[in-house]
Amino acid sequence: MEFIKELWSFLKERKKLWLLPIIAVMALLGGLLVLSQGSI
């Protein structure tokens, strides 16, 4: 949880909020990959 807060403050400070959707998609794909690895 601390990592997410740190990432959010970094994005706000650097005015890189356009990266947020990219990071969200990458996290979603990573989560799907982890979940699918367990089911095989």
C-alpha positions in Angstrom: 0.0 0.0 0.0 2.9 2.3 0.8 4.2 1.8 -2.8 1.0 3.0 -4.3 1.0 6.2 -2.2 4.6 6.9 -3.1 3.8 6.3 -6.8 0.8 8.6 -6.7 2.8 11.4 -5.0 5.5 11.0 -7.6 3.1 11.2 -10.5 1.4 14.3 -9.0 4.7 16.1 -8.4 6.1 15.3 -11.9 2.8 16.1 -13.6 2.8 12.6 -15.2 -0.8 11.7 -14.5 -1.1 10.5 -18.1 1.0 7.5 -17.1 -1.7 6.4 -14.7 -3.8 4.4 -17.2 -0.7 2.7 -18.6 0.3 1.6 -15.0 -3.2 0.5 -14.3 -3.3 -1.7 -17.4 0.1 -3.2 -16.7 -0.9 -4.0 -13.1 -4.2 -5.6 -14.4 -2.3 -7.7 -16.9 0.3 -8.7 -14.2 -2.5 -9.7 -11.9 -4.2 -11.8 -14.6 -0.9 -13.5 -15.4 -0.3 -14.4 -11.8 -3.9 -15.7 -11.4 -3.7 -17.8 -14.6 -0.4 -19.3 -13.7 -2.0 -20.8 -10.6 -4.9 -22.4 -12.5 -2.7 -24.3 -15.0 
